[in-house]
Amino acid sequence: MTSVVLVVLLVTSMLAIGANLTTDSFVELTRRPASLVVAVVANVVAVPAVAAAAVSLIDFPAPVALGIVVSAAASGGSSGPLLVRHAGGSLALAVSLQAMLALLALAAVPLWMLVLSSDSAFDLERAASLVAVLLVAQVVPFAVGMIMRRQRPRTADRVHVIAGRIADLLLLGIILWFAVTTIGNIADLPAATLPVIVLLVTVTLAAYGLPRLDGPSERSAVSMITAIRNLTLALLVVNLSTSPDLAVTTVLTYGFVMYVGALLALVPMRRARVG
């Protein structure tokens, strides 16, 4: 049942994103190819590479290692653009980059999971099936939303609002559900888990200082989009793994630290924008 809710959440999230985008949004990205490449490499390669290096140096249980790496590899969290707006960043860049990263994460997550292929925390055959499900659950509604935006913009506006609210409610419900059902297991995480997660969140927020980014507005957008990982995708992946309980607790812990870090970073980003 939980897996079904997570898939519905993915569908509504991607429909909301697609209904708010036009082809002009992607044209905007082509005008800054260098910054786009830097942002994509940071999200798809650098952040999960740091996570993979950390779990290879520390003897984590396999489910915890899986939770850390999947959280780091799952870029394109749907709440990223909302935080970009509060940070005073470029919303057009944020929405476009988030949509691209959400799709790239479908390939990045299973590829980085292969780094842990010697562990028993997940089933590779189920991972392959999961990719197929996610392709349908994300690409199709995303395309439908963009077509709707092009042909019926007023309808797209309503769909964007409604689907976005449903996605927010589902995400909140899923997080609360997993938090309630796993809160007693948080103490079971190895002591090194929290410092590693804090390190990863710090690395994502440090995307503010990446080269080829133009001014505080663009830097805030890339930093927040990089910081907000796709918690929905990460939860879905680990929930369908062969040892989900500890992995889910790890992902939820990552999500908590992620949002606390992002909220704390809003203040200096806003000040930089005003200045």
C-alpha positions as CSV (number, residue, x, y, z in Angstrom):
1,M,0.0,0.0,0.0
2,T,2.8,2.4,0.9
3,S,4.5,1.7,-2.4
4,V,1.3,2.6,-4.3
5,V,1.0,5.9,-2.4
6,L,4.6,6.7,-3.2
7,V,4.0,6.1,-7.0
8,V,0.9,8.3,-6.8
9,L,3.1,11.0,-5.2
10,L,5.6,10.7,-8.0
11,V,2.9,11.0,-10.6
12,T,1.3,14.1,-9.1
13,S,4.7,15.7,-8.5
14,M,5.8,15.3,-12.1
15,L,2.3,16.4,-13.4
16,A,2.6,19.6,-11.3
17,I,6.1,20.3,-12.6
18,G,5.2,19.6,-16.2
19,A,2.1,21.8,-16.1
20,N,4.2,24.7,-15.0
21,L,6.9,24.4,-17.7
22,T,7.1,25.4,-21.3
23,T,9.7,24.8,-23.9
24,D,10.9,28.4,-23.2
25,S,12.1,27.2,-19.8
26,F,14.5,24.8,-21.4
27,V,15.6,27.4,-24.0
28,E,16.6,29.5,-21.0
29,L,18.9,26.8,-19.8
30,T,20.6,26.6,-23.2
31,R,21.7,30.2,-22.8
32,R,23.9,29.2,-19.9
33,P,25.3,25.8,-20.9
34,A,28.4,26.0,-18.7
35,S,26.4,26.6,-15.5
36,L,24.0,23.8,-16.5
37,V,26.8,21.3,-16.9
38,V,28.4,22.3,-13.6
39,A,25.1,21.9,-11.8
40,V,24.3,18.6,-13.3
41,V,27.8,17.2,-12.6
42,A,27.6,18.3,-9.0
43,N,24.2,16.6,-8.5
44,V,24.6,13.4,-10.5
45,V,28.3,12.8,-10.0
46,A,29.9,14.7,-7.2
47,V,27.4,14.4,-4.3
48,P,26.8,10.7,-4.7
49,A,30.5,10.1,-5.2
50,V,31.2,11.7,-1.8
51,A,28.5,9.5,-0.3
52,A,29.9,6.4,-1.9
53,A,33.4,7.3,-0.7
54,A,32.1,7.8,2.9
55,V,30.3,4.5,3.1
56,S,33.3,2.7,1.7
57,L,35.5,4.2,4.4
58,I,33.1,3.5,7.3
59,D,31.8,0.0,8.1
60,F,28.1,0.8,7.8
61,P,25.5,-1.9,7.8
62,A,24.4,-2.6,4.2
63,P,20.9,-1.0,4.6
64,V,22.4,2.2,6.1
65,A,24.9,2.4,3.3
66,L,22.1,2.0,0.8
67,G,20.0,4.7,2.4
68,I,22.9,7.2,2.4
69,V,24.0,6.5,-1.2
70,V,20.4,6.5,-2.6
71,S,19.6,9.7,-0.8
72,A,22.7,11.4,-2.2
73,A,22.0,10.1,-5.7
74,A,18.3,11.0,-5.8
75,S,18.6,14.6,-7.1
76,G,15.7,16.8,-8.1
77,G,13.5,17.0,-5.0
78,S,10.1,18.6,-5.8
79,S,10.2,21.1,-2.9
80,G,13.5,22.6,-4.2
81,P,11.9,25.4,-6.3
82,L,9.7,26.5,-3.3
83,L,12.9,27.0,-1.2
84,V,14.5,28.8,-4.1
85,R,11.7,31.3,-4.2
86,H,12.1,32.0,-0.4
87,A,15.9,32.4,-1.0
88,G,15.2,35.0,-3.7
89,G,16.9,32.8,-6.4
90,S,16.1,32.4,-10.1
91,L,12.9,30.4,-10.1
92,A,13.0,29.8,-13.9
93,L,16.4,28.2,-13.6
94,A,15.3,26.3,-10.5
95,V,12.2,24.7,-12.0
96,S,14.0,23.8,-15.2
97,L,17.0,22.3,-13.4
98,Q,14.8,20.5,-10.9
99,A,12.8,18.8,-13.7
100,M,15.9,17.8,-15.5
101,L,17.6,16.4,-12.4
102,A,14.4,14.5,-11.4
103,L,14.6,12.6,-14.7
104,L,18.3,12.1,-14.6
105,A,17.9,10.6,-11.1
106,L,16.1,7.7,-12.6
107,A,19.4,6.6,-14.2
108,A,21.7,7.9,-11.5
109,V,20.1,6.1,-8.6
110,P,20.4,2.5,-10.0
111,L,23.9,3.3,-11.4
112,W,25.1,4.4,-8.0
113,M,23.4,1.5,-6.4
114,L,25.7,-0.7,-8.4
115,V,28.5,0.6,-6.3
116,L,26.9,-1.4,-3.5
117,S,26.2,-4.4,-5.6
118,S,28.2,-6.7,-3.5
119,D,25.9,-6.0,-0.5
120,S,22.6,-7.8,0.1
121,A,20.6,-4.6,0.8
122,F,18.7,-4.7,-2.4
123,D,17.7,-7.0,-5.2
124,L,19.1,-5.9,-8.6
125,E,16.3,-7.5,-10.5
126,R,13.8,-5.6,-8.5
127,A,15.9,-2.4,-9.0
128,A,15.6,-2.9,-12.8
129,S,11.8,-3.4,-12.5
130,L,11.7,-0.2,-10.3
131,V,13.4,1.8,-13.0
132,A,10.7,0.8,-15.5
133,V,7.9,1.7,-13.1
134,L,9.5,5.1,-12.4
135,L,9.9,5.9,-16.1
136,V,6.2,5.5,-16.6
137,A,5.3,7.2,-13.3
138,Q,7.4,10.3,-14.0
139,V,8.0,10.7,-17.7
140,V,4.4,10.3,-18.8
141,P,2.8,12.8,-16.4
142,F,5.6,15.2,-17.0
143,A,5.0,15.1,-20.7
144,V,1.2,15.3,-20.2
145,G,1.7,18.4,-18.1
146,M,3.9,20.1,-20.6
147,I,1.5,19.4,-23.5
148,M,-1.3,20.8,-21.4
149,R,0.7,23.9,-20.6
150,R,1.2,24.4,-24.4
151,Q,-2.3,23.7,-25.5
152,R,-4.5,24.7,-22.6
153,P,-2.5,27.1,-20.3
154,R,-5.5,27.9,-18.0
155,T,-6.2,24.3,-17.4
156,A,-2.5,23.7,-16.8
157,D,-2.6,26.5,-14.1
158,R,-5.4,24.7,-12.2
159,V,-3.7,21.3,-12.6
160,H,-0.4,22.7,-11.4
161,V,-2.0,24.1,-8.2
162,I,-4.2,21.0,-7.5
163,A,-1.5,18.4,-8.3
164,G,1.1,20.4,-6.4
165,R,-1.1,20.5,-3.3
166,I,-1.9,16.8,-3.5
167,A,1.8,16.0,-3.9
168,D,2.6,18.2,-0.9
169,L,0.0,16.5,1.3
170,L,1.0,13.0,0.2
171,L,4.7,13.8,0.8
172,L,3.8,15.1,4.3
173,G,1.7,12.1,5.0
174,I,4.4,9.7,3.8
175,I,7.1,11.4,5.9
176,L,4.9,11.4,9.0
177,W,4.0,7.8,8.5
178,F,7.5,6.6,8.2
179,A,8.6,8.9,11.0
180,V,6.0,7.5,13.3
181,T,6.6,3.9,12.4
182,T,10.4,4.1,12.5
183,I,11.0,6.7,15.3
184,G,12.0,4.0,17.7
185,N,14.6,2.7,15.4
186,I,16.6,5.9,15.0
187,A,18.8,5.0,17.9
188,D,19.7,1.8,15.9
189,L,21.7,3.8,13.3
190,P,25.4,3.7,13.7
191,A,27.0,6.7,15.5
192,A,28.8,7.8,12.3
193,T,25.5,8.1,10.3
194,L,24.5,11.6,11.4
195,P,28.0,13.2,10.9
196,V,28.2,11.7,7.4
197,I,24.7,13.0,6.5
198,V,25.6,16.4,7.9
199,L,28.7,16.3,5.7
200,L,26.7,15.5,2.6
201,V,24.1,18.2,3.2
202,T,26.9,20.7,3.7
203,V,28.5,19.6,0.4
204,T,25.2,20.1,-1.4
205,L,24.7,23.6,0.0
206,A,28.3,24.4,-1.0
207,A,27.1,24.3,-4.6
208,Y,26.5,28.0,-4.0
209,G,30.2,28.5,-4.7
210,L,30.4,26.5,-7.9
211,P,32.2,28.2,-10.8
212,R,30.3,29.4,-13.9
213,L,27.3,30.6,-11.9
214,D,26.1,34.1,-12.5
215,G,25.4,36.1,-9.3
216,P,23.5,35.4,-6.1
217,S,20.2,34.6,-7.8
218,E,21.7,31.8,-9.9
219,R,23.9,30.6,-7.1
220,S,20.9,30.4,-4.7
221,A,18.9,28.4,-7.2
222,V,21.6,25.9,-7.9
223,S,22.5,25.5,-4.2
224,M,18.9,24.9,-3.1
225,I,18.1,22.5,-5.9
226,T,21.3,20.6,-5.1
227,A,20.5,20.5,-1.4
228,I,16.9,19.2,-1.8
229,R,17.3,15.6,-2.8
230,N,14.3,13.6,-4.1
231,L,13.2,12.1,-0.8
232,T,10.2,10.5,-2.5
233,L,12.4,8.6,-4.9
234,A,14.8,7.6,-2.2
235,L,12.0,6.3,0.0
236,L,10.5,4.4,-2.9
237,V,13.8,2.7,-3.7
238,V,14.7,1.6,-0.2
239,N,11.1,0.6,0.6
240,L,11.3,-1.9,-2.2
241,S,14.7,-3.2,-1.2
242,T,15.2,-6.5,0.6
243,S,16.0,-4.8,3.9
244,P,13.9,-1.7,4.1
245,D,13.5,-0.8,7.8
246,L,16.9,0.5,8.6
247,A,17.4,2.0,5.1
248,V,14.1,3.9,5.5
249,T,15.2,5.3,8.9
250,T,18.4,6.5,7.2
251,V,16.6,8.2,4.4
252,L,14.2,9.9,6.9
253,T,17.2,11.1,8.9
254,Y,18.8,12.5,5.8
255,G,15.6,14.3,4.9
256,F,15.4,15.9,8.4
257,V,19.0,17.1,8.3
258,M,18.5,18.2,4.6
259,Y,15.5,20.5,5.4
260,V,17.1,21.9,8.6
261,G,20.2,22.8,6.6
262,A,18.3,24.3,3.7
263,L,16.2,26.5,6.1
264,L,19.3,27.7,7.9
265,A,20.9,28.6,4.6
266,L,17.9,30.8,3.5
267,V,19.0,33.7,5.7
268,P,22.5,34.3,4.2
269,M,21.2,33.6,0.7
270,R,18.5,36.3,1.1
271,R,21.0,38.7,2.5
272,A,23.4,38.1,-0.4
273,R,20.5,38.6,-2.9
274,V,19.5,41.9,-1.3
275,G,23.1,43.1,-1.0
